[in-house]
Amino acid sequence: MVKLRLKRCGRKQRATYQIVAIDARSRREGKDLGKVGFYDPIRKKTSLNIPAIIYFIEKGAQPTKTVHDILRKAKLLK
């Protein structure tokens, strides 16, 4: 099963996250299938690749709760 989830980057105390499509059995920093966005909780900035997100969701990818909330704020999901 493929999931859309956050992959941590950045340094200590200044975490940023990439939103990636990844196999559910992989580790958090494991090999991803594709990068579909970026999320910075400190600056409250989000960048999304909407066609890629729609592609993965149509193929059956399930967003995690946090990613679901990010997509809902961007009005991609209800």
Secondary structure, 3 states (H helix, E strand, C coil): CEEEEEEEEEECCEEEEEEEEEECCCCCCCCCCEEEEEEECCCCEEEECHHHHHHHHHCCCEECHHHHHHHHHCCCCC
